[in-house]
Structures are given as C-alpha cells and as structure tokens.
Amino acid sequence: RLMRKEKPMFVSQKSQYAVRALFDLARHNGNGPRKAFAIAEAETIPGRFLEVILSELRRGGFVDARRGSNGGYTLARSPAEISLGDVIRFVQGPLVPVSDLGDPGKSRSLASERVLAPVWRQVEQAINQVVDDTSLRDLVEAEQRSLPYIADFVI
C-alpha cells in the first residue's frame, strides 16, 4: 500500500510563527517593548525569519517597533482585538480546506464535486469561525488556566 508523504497544511509555518510571536507579545503586554531575540528564543523561531515576520506584522498594524537600547516590539492593539483569523489571513491569505472550492453558482460536471463542494464550504466556515473567535487574550487566559496553582504562604 502506497502512502503519500504530503501533509495537508491549513496554516503555513510562517503563519504559525507569526501567531506564536504575537502570543509571546500578548503574554508580556504592558511590560514594555520585547526584543526580537527574546521572542525568538522563547518561541523557538529562527531569528532572521522572525525579523521578517515582525516587519510584516508592523506594516499590517499588529505590532509597533521602537528602536534603541530600550527598544523592541509591542502589540499595536489590545490582545482582545487581535484574532488568530486576522493574523493568519494577513500572513497567508484565506484558510481553505481544499485547493479549489470553485464557484458556488457554477454547475459541476462530477457528482462528487456537486456533493463535496458544500461539505468543503462547511469545513471552511468552521475553521474560520474557530480562528475568528479566538483572540490573543483568549490564548493568554488559556495558558494561565493551564498553569498549576502554587500556594504562596508568604505573609
């Protein structure tokens, strides 16, 4: 039995790095600018690639950059205002489960295309709903909920 080595990827590696970088900035939101090398180290993102991504995110209005010894990157908006869907679509374009959903009004020649096209559209809608309904704040809150509670008995 032959197996294909292709893995379908709805979210590109670049988009995943962009989301991880923004998540890091959201985790440190309000603590001043964060250096690119600190983000790269915390999120295991190749440094040079991260610089390119952060530059694009700055042009897209997701991050602000400050130069100098006290410089670095901060979120340009509140973590609650940045959804994963916004970031992914900015970096890679629309999230579609198959390469060609075709025109919904176009008549399909194959029965399988006529039957499957609406299914793929439902998959696309479900994916978009999840990423659009998930903000950076949601991710930070999920991380905080997942951390073990450590009692502090300092008086």
Stockholm file with secondary structure:
# STOCKHOLM 1.0

chainA/1-155         RLMRKEKPMFVSQKSQYAVRALFDLARHNGNGPRKAFAIAEAETIPGRFLEVILSELRRGGFVDARRGSNGGYTLARSPAEISLGDVIRFVQGPLVPVSDLGDPGKSRSLASERVLAPVWRQVEQAINQVVDDTSLRDLVEAEQRSLPYIADFVI
#=GR chainA/1-155 SS CCCCCCCCCSSCHHHHHHHHHHHHHHHTTTSCCBCHHHHHHHHTCCHHHHHHHHHHHHHTTSEEEECSTTCEEEESSCGGGCBHHHHHHHHHCCCCSSSCCCCTTSCCSSHHHHHHHHHHHHHHHHHHHHHHTCBHHHHHHHHHHHSCCCCCCCC
#=GC SS_cons         CCCCCCCCCSSCHHHHHHHHHHHHHHHTTTSCCBCHHHHHHHHTCCHHHHHHHHHHHHHTTSEEEECSTTCEEEESSCGGGCBHHHHHHHHHCCCCSSSCCCCTTSCCSSHHHHHHHHHHHHHHHHHHHHHHTCBHHHHHHHHHHHSCCCCCCCC
//
